[in-house]
Every structure is written in structure tokens, then in C-alpha cells.
Amino acid sequence: MVQPESDLEGCAREPIHIPGAIQPHGALFVLRPSDMTVIQASANASDLLGSSLTLGKGLTDLEPAVERIRGWYESGEPALQVAIPDRGLILIAHRSNGLIIVEVEEAEEATASGIFSGLRSFIERLAAQADTPGSLNETVRFVQELTGFDRVLAYRFDDAWNGQVVAEAGNGRLPSYLDLRFPASDIPAQARALYATNRVRLIPDASYEPVPLEPALNPETNQPLDLSAAQLRSVSPVHLEYMRNMGTAASMSISIMIDGNLWGLISCHSARPHKVSSTLRDLCDFVVQSLAMRIAAQERAAEASQRVDLSQVTGRLLASMSSRSDWVEGLAEARDDLLRQVGATGAAIMTDARCICLGSTPAEPQLQAIVHWLEQRGDAEEVFATASLSAQLPSATDFADTASGILAVRLSKLYPSWLIWVRPEVHRTVTWGGDPHKHVAENGRIHPRKSFDAWQEQVRLQALPWTAAEIAAARDLRAAIVGIVLRRAEELAELTS
Ligand SMILES: CCC1=C(C)C2=CC3=N/C(=C\c4[nH]c(/C=C5\NC(=O)C(C)=C5CC)c(C)c4CCC(=O)O)C(CCC(=O)O)=C3CCN2C1=O
């Protein structure tokens, strides 16, 4: 029987890229590149462009701008900005499915003269930060000064797309969210995918009335217009409700992109409507991508130094295994290094009917049950890591105090042979922004939770997660062991031939 999708799954399928409307702090029209005819426009387009814009015709009295756009379209260059000083307007053009989408905003006053000296001192302060928390704190402080939002926070995603507020700057008008966690469903998958390409999104007033596009369907494609890359795209009603519940009338989010992945957001909020000019939005994007490069450099440096330490440990383990005719005994003799290799509290070498336990491990029958479970998973992967084994193997709750987390490497494809590191569960108290399981489903629609007050959850049956460097070190040691076993087999074959 097909299970009905949960309300949250339904919410995560909302096609937010084709709302058929825009926010009212600007206007939008669509040009057919072949003849630069206006084929679609927002209902408020004439408020900004007057009689220059008529559906089904070319723009009039804006020829220089039209020619700039035509030249840009054929150039293949990314998005184009064109100022129309005599109208006090700025046009921002981008391509979408073979069409030209042009967004129009009123040009704001020239940016404050001190902005560039402020930018220079920010870049200097950022470069002086020794770690990621310092970089994040500098950035939220600068963006708050730059934009005047009441609260600016740095929001970092974890592997399950839950997020935590890891830095914050504010003027006290909004409550602090520092250290609070929020569930993945607050920013569903299709939104995260969109934010990985459209990095800066402004909602100046969450109580706006959407402005429809006319005609509703694009006459060229007879499909809704794809507004994924548009700055004025109207926002999902469920998120606007979320903002009102949160007491934030205005927001701006800027994606922190690292190696092409959405690492987190710089998220700005104000209790009252608040607009930021297109120029300042571009500047904030530059600031946040500078932060992203800094974080990437800091994370790479930290990983590199951890790998150097771990490679020295691997070298000592290799020496110990090579010094004995039985590599298993050599490995067991270097117990402290074996545990230090991945920051484990226990390890078990399960091979050729032997079970050698080092440090704090489950009992042998329980280790055999883990090996049986690993073997029947049918996963050809050589390395398996989890911080919560009982989530996949319920019987593991019996030994959560020694092995909530396991990091297992397969030593043979021919018969059950594993090296398994273990970590105990860590009792943790996690503080959420509101009860993460609380949302209301009414009339087939989902409504966000209304409270974001600190809500504590006792986390059980979870160990500290394995880092990428630890998993890589486990993989390196596995390769060293397989190399020794192969060499020994070749030596034996030579002796007996
Ligand atoms: C305090 C930490 C924090 C959180 C947790 C947060 C949430 C957040 N949600 C965002 C977007 C969405 N949430 C949802 C959906 C939900 N939010 C919920 O709470 C629930 C239950 C749903 C239905 C799945 C949707 C559809 C969207 C896409 C809106 C759009 O761009 O059209 C967005 C992106 C809004 C934007 O950037 O335009 C945010 C950022 C704001 N923000 C924060 O600052």
C-alpha cells in the first residue's frame, strides 16, 4: 500500500520556483530575445515603467537599455545590471529557459562613502581570524552594521540538514537565537537546492500582497515562468507564516557556499519591514563569499594538520604489524595508537575466527552480531561509519554504553573479517528553537510552529560523530593491512612453490 506522504514531505515538494507572482518591492517583465518583445510582465510593471512597457510590443523610450540587454544576451555573460538614471531605476537581467527576465527596482541613494573603508577593515579583520567561529563573528557584526537589520546570525547545517545558530549580532530588538538548533524541515530540500544557486534573497515585508504575472503562463512555453534565479520571486506562504510566527517582518538570507555545497546561511531579520538596496545586497554577497573562502581555508588547514598527525600514527601501526609474523598480534600490541587513529575508546579485530578486543568494547557475542549485521547489509562498501548504530540495529541499545558509534573497515571480501572501532553514547541536551516536532496540519495544509522559545531535548543512543579525517585514517589503515596480508601471501606462495 502506498503510504500517504507526510505533511512535511508534501511541504518539501511545494514548487517554490514557479509561484506565478513576485514581491511588490520591484517589477518584472520577460523579453523574447529574437525580437525583444515583452511577452509577460508583473501586474505592477507600468507603475515603474509607465507607457514604456506594453505587452506584445517592444519597450519604448528605453532603447539604450534594450540595446545593452540585447548585446549582453548574445555575449553569454552572467546577469546584467543596467542603470536608468533619468528614471531612477535599475534593471537586472538574467536568462531563463531561452528567455530574458528583467527585474526593475527603484535605484537607492548612492552607498555611503565610508562603505569601502568599512569593507577594507572587515577583510583585514577576517584575514586575522585564526578559526571559523572568529570569522563568523566578524561577518555577522559587519553585515549587521552594513544593513541595519535588527539581528544577523550565522546558521550552520549539519549532515542531516538540521541547523544551529553559531554566531549572532543584534541590537536587542529581537530575541537571541545563539546556539539554538532548528530542524531540517524549516528549510526543506527544494529551498536548499534553490539557495545553492540563487545566493541572496530579500523579503522586505512578510505581509506583502503577491503581484501576479500577466499572462499567468508564459505564452512561449505555455508553462509557469521559472523564477529560480529571480530576486523578486514571491515566497512560499508557509515561510511567510513562519516569519510572522517568528516575529520577523523582514529577512534577508545569503548562502555560504563552500566547494559548491550549501554550508550554511547568513540570515538577517528585523521586527519591522526593512529594505536593502540591490547594491548593498551585492556587497553582502561579496562579504559572505569572502567568509566562505576563509572558512574553506581554515577547514582545509585543520584537516591537513589532523591528517599529518594521523599519518604518523598509521606509520607506527604499520611498523608494529610488519615486525610480527602475525599482523593481528602486531596491531593488538599497538593498542593506544590503534585507538588514537580514529579517536575511539575501543576496537575489535574480528578475523579468521579470532576476536581480539582492545579498550572498552561490547562482549564477543555482541561483536559477532555486529559483524553478522555488517555482512548481511550486502553493502560492498569497505568502510561503514555511524554515530548511532541502534538506529539501524535495534539490538545495539543493549551495548550503547560501549558502542553507540562504530567505524568498521572490511578486511576481506572472501570471509567475515573486520576491524571495528567503537565509541560510547554521549548523553547530550540539545536546545531547539521551539519543539522541532510541532507543526500543525490544517485543511490539508501545513502550518509552522508558533513558538521558537528554547525547547530542550535529551539526546540518547548517539556517540560523537566520526570526522572525515578519522574515516580517511581508517581507510588508510585498512589499505595498509590489506597490503601486508597480500605481501605475506605472496611470500608464502614463493616459499611453497
Ligand atoms: C533562526 C534560524 C533560521 C531558520 C531555521 C530559517 C528558516 C528558513 N526557512 C526558509 C525557507 C522555507 N521554509 C519552507 C517551509 C517550511 N518551513 C517550516 O517551518 C515548515 C514546517 C515548512 C514546511 C516544510 C519553505 C517552503 C521555504 C522556502 C521559501 C521560499 O524561498 O519560497 C528560509 C529561507 C528564506 C529566504 O531566504 O528567502 C529560512 C531562512 C530564515 N531562517 C533562519 O534564520
The ligand as an ORCA input file, in Angstrom:
! r2SCAN-3c Opt
* xyz 0 1
  C      16.768     31.053     13.062
  C      17.399     30.195     12.009
  C      16.608     30.268     10.741
  C      15.772     29.313     10.203
  C      15.517     27.962     10.768
  C      15.226     29.838      8.996
  C      14.338     29.171      8.173
  C      14.119     29.454      6.812
  N      13.206     28.783      6.054
  C      13.304     29.245      4.782
  C      12.572     28.848      3.638
  C      11.480     27.945      3.574
  N      10.880     27.187      4.561
  C       9.849     26.482      3.960
  C       8.957     25.506      4.547
  C       8.672     25.269      5.883
  N       9.122     25.974      6.971
  C       8.629     25.360      8.113
  O       8.849     25.720      9.297
  C       7.827     24.232      7.751
  C       7.130     23.299      8.710
  C       7.836     24.193      6.363
  C       7.125     23.185      5.525
  C       8.042     22.070      5.173
  C       9.806     26.786      2.587
  C       8.837     26.194      1.597
  C      10.823     27.706      2.342
  C      11.157     28.351      1.009
  C      10.644     29.772      0.971
  C      10.913     30.358     -0.420
  O      12.100     30.690     -0.671
  O       9.959     30.422     -1.203
  C      14.312     30.242      4.740
  C      14.814     30.971      3.523
  C      14.013     32.186      3.270
  C      14.780     33.024      2.235
  O      15.998     33.054      2.328
  O      14.121     33.568      1.366
  C      14.813     30.383      6.019
  C      15.891     31.350      6.434
  C      15.475     32.035      7.701
  N      15.719     31.104      8.835
  C      16.578     31.388      9.874
  O      17.201     32.445     10.031
*
